[in-house]
Amino acid sequence: MIARMWHGRVPTPKAHAYREFLNARAIPDYQAVDGNLNVYILERVEGDVTHFITLTFWRDLDVIKGFAGENVEIAKYYPEDGNFLLEFERTVTHYEIVGQST
């Protein structure tokens, strides 16, 4: 199993709207891919900036390629992200899951 982690920053006044967007658009998009196992959206307010982490879990890298394209390290963005994000980080981070609780 592979965890894929993306980070984005938005102005805090836009955080609630971005949270709603992620829940309405991004989560269903991830879940529509056969082999997506779970999705979490994390949020942390830091003054005028709110950080979002999208943490998704996938069966393997081939499944991620079906979602993100051949170069799985490149971040995937939606056209609407331009209304919220302060910057577009180019890459995401992947971790192999090597242990979990039961």
KEBA-240728 format. One line per 10 residues: number of its first residue (from 1); their letters; for each residue x, y, z negated of C-alpha. Coordinates in steps of 0.2 Angstrom, whole numbers, plus 5000, padded with zeros to 4 digits. Example, Ala and Ser with C-alpha at 12.3 -4.5 7.8 and 13.67 -1.06 7.14 Angstrom:
// residues 2
1> as> 5062/4978/4961  5068/4995/4964
***
This chain:
// residues 102
1> miarmwhgrv> 5000/5000/5000  5006/5018/5004  5002/5034/4996  5002/5049/5007  5004/5066/4998  5001/5083/5006  5002/5100/4997  4994/5117/5001  4992/5134/4993  4977/5146/4994
11> ptpkahayre> 4973/5162/4986  4964/5159/4970  4949/5169/4976  4947/5156/4990  4950/5140/4980  4932/5136/4977  4927/5137/4995  4943/5127/5000  4938/5114/4987  4921/5113/4995
21> flnaraipdy> 4929/5112/5012  4940/5097/5007  4926/5088/5000  4915/5090/5014  4927/5088/5029  4944/5081/5024  4938/5067/5012  4925/5060/5025  4938/5061/5039  4950/5051/5028
31> qavdgnlnvy> 4937/5038/5023  4932/5036/5042  4949/5027/5045  4948/5008/5043  4962/5005/5030  4960/5021/5020  4959/5014/5002  4955/5030/4992  4956/5049/4992  4960/5061/4978
41> ilervegdvt> 4960/5080/4979  4970/5088/4965  4969/5107/4961  4980/5118/4950  4978/5136/4947  4994/5146/4945  4988/5164/4944  4984/5172/4961  4988/5155/4970  4979/5139/4968
51> hfitltfwrd> 4988/5123/4973  4980/5108/4981  4987/5091/4983  4978/5078/4994  4983/5061/4988  4977/5047/4999  4980/5028/4999  4982/5017/5014  4984/4999/5018  5000/5002/5028
61> ldvikgfage> 5010/5014/5039  5001/5008/5055  4984/5013/5048  4992/5031/5044  4997/5032/5062  4979/5029/5067  4975/5045/5056  4990/5056/5058  4998/5051/5074  5014/5042/5078
71> nveiakyype> 5025/5053/5067  5017/5050/5051  5028/5063/5042  5020/5078/5051  5005/5085/5041  4988/5085/5049  4978/5101/5048  4960/5106/5053  4956/5122/5062  4947/5129/5047
81> dgnfllefer> 4963/5128/5036  4968/5144/5044  4954/5153/5034  4962/5147/5018  4980/5142/5018  4994/5154/5014  5006/5143/5024  5007/5127/5034  5019/5115/5026  5026/5104/5041
91> tvthyeivgq> 5028/5088/5032  5019/5076/5020  5027/5064/5008  5024/5045/5008  5027/5033/4993  5026/5014/4993  5015/5008/4979  5026/4995/4969  5015/4993/4954  4998/4997/4947
101> st> 4987/4994/4932  4973/4981/4933
***
